[in-house]
């Protein structure tokens, strides 16, 4: 459908045509709402005639829109109007890489820089489970300021679904693609396809590495890596021939990286785009300086990999020996020195340096309750301070401790009662309740993060609120001179960032947004904030100057968290490994079964007969998959990508949250059914026993607090609110068997029962042995099961709703409690004969890092 200037698609006015292709036409358009020019891409009419293809296009374009990275084109919007499927991207100024190559080869340093940028963009996409599969110069845009962006993530699913099953060859049509393929489909552009694409085999992230290697080869040499006069000749060359040698002036290290990208067998290639980006950055420039200031990582495993992929053995030898090797690798940056300082088996929950250079650590070792220990660098012995069930929060200049007493759970950000205690130990003096984090100012005052009415607020000093955030506040540290406070806060995009409060408590965002962010600490001179944040390549220790850019210092494949920085610049950090398993506990027969799969499984539903569970599991940190599994231990059944929420009473349907929204997914034959949730951002949901209604905890899109709503599965009547009770940020929900009551967790993390027909909520805190409780499930008799307590020490209580009496109590914990941080979620069969639960296990160690370049003057 050719659009004329002045025509409109939604709020977008067409200004002029920018180009056409086999799959889409691209226009310059104006967004009337925001007054900005954008690129409008309209899908080819032949591909848009099938409604199913249009639906898949929308889904894939939304996925492209979730890829937020400076080297990936930004997707702003997607829609369908009058049968025309379109999406909106940022309007780029510059030219395609193909246009640039038409004028000759790319200078080496520019080629390496552009290649590293593209690899970083691919790493971000791969971290979301997205494989591009059509990396080529036509899909690379070079902006007028010298940056490169990868295009066309958005329309692959649409084109893919026009293909047929069965064997395919190199002469078949090719398309751009991003999603998962059908077996045997040929997707890509012939000259840049990987061998597995040519053979029509399944592909993974390594196919993008091969294609990017072909692009690198062409940038450095000015000619294609696999030239051919026909599709057959090109395919044969990709499968059997080596690419032409690069020009002699290309250094051997660069040639080795390109060669490793273009290995025929995927197992022999570089295994991640982040490794490729690092290798290309390492090879740039006349020295080993890395773009963005990133220093080489120090783990032996990663060093061995870099030596193999980049051919920089001489560089590593030079770093170790402290000598120069030629002019290219002169004055290499020194690697920081790493020393492990704890060796016991358990979960680390916080650590700080003392003024005299020792360190304190909160840990739950060897299955015992959390406790505070003291040690000195070089001393492998840990001395207990006699502070049990206590969380270390901060250490003052005088050596006094700020601690949290009776924290809710073995989690870093659990609430507790703030207290102060001498550094040598003693009886804590309680100060305030519901405190999450605390730190001392140089004058001995406490600044804290406190939860009040479900909101997180900073009190500076204690008792004086100065800042509040509904998105949550994590780590908090006061600057060495006391003028600033650095803290981690959630943002409206669902991510987290480091912010600071100045001397007048005016807030400012200091860093970019990350999926997660934690572990802040100030440099001794107060000019930098150090923190840890993950990306697609792993967890990284990063630095943000108060008046300068961010830079990366160290990268780890484990869960890295910065704990503290000493006055001499020594960095204290922890590395942890996390696993989440599902256990089934029976009253009779085998007492316990493990039902996990990939190793990070979250239970969603247990059938009434205890023979089936549905759960979510993570193949990668950003790829959540759903499964159904029989409790006899047989292999699980894969049900798609998304988060499982509940299992229907008849065991035929699963309620889930997917990219399409709230969906009912059949466990057997059938098609998914979408449940309309107009105006709601759903957090949790459960099915009524008849399967015709759903009760959800959701936040209205107008920004109000979370509430409970019911939805009819086959009706457009819209959501019906149940109560105005504000709910927890981490809500739980359970529907009574007579469908008269719904139990939830309120904003104070207390259980409350809401009548579905209207009326006063029911509360019963006076009967609970511990203040923190969450609803779990209802019994066949109408009693409510509650999870009461913290960590692995909680109880499962069955409470009579009429008398408020506890009818039954069970202890619930894994066989080995070592490192177990949380037992949740939990499901109970109506007769109580079976209980299934997920539990999070953490194992960690503390490390010291010296020579990291901490600013001290």
PyMOL commands that set and color helices and strands:
alter all, ss='L'
color gray80, all
select helices_A, chain A and resi 45-48+51-65+97-101+108-127+137-139+156-160+190-192+195-198+205-221+231-240+252-261+266-268+273-282+291-293+300-310+313-321+765-767
alter helices_A, ss='H'
color red, helices_A
select strands_A, chain A and resi 8-9+12-20+24-31+36-43+75-81+84-90+94-96+140-143+148-150+337-340+346-353+359-365+371-375+383-388+390-395+401-405+416-421+429-440+446-452+455-460+465-469+473-478+485-490+496-501+507-509+518-522+528-535+538-545+550-556+559-565+571-586+592-594+601-606+612-620+623-630+637-641+643-647+653-658+661-666+673-674+680-687+693-700+706-712+720-723+733-735+741-745+751-755+773-778+784-788+795-799+806-811+820-828+834-850
alter strands_A, ss='S'
color yellow, strands_A
deselect
rebuild
show_as cartoon
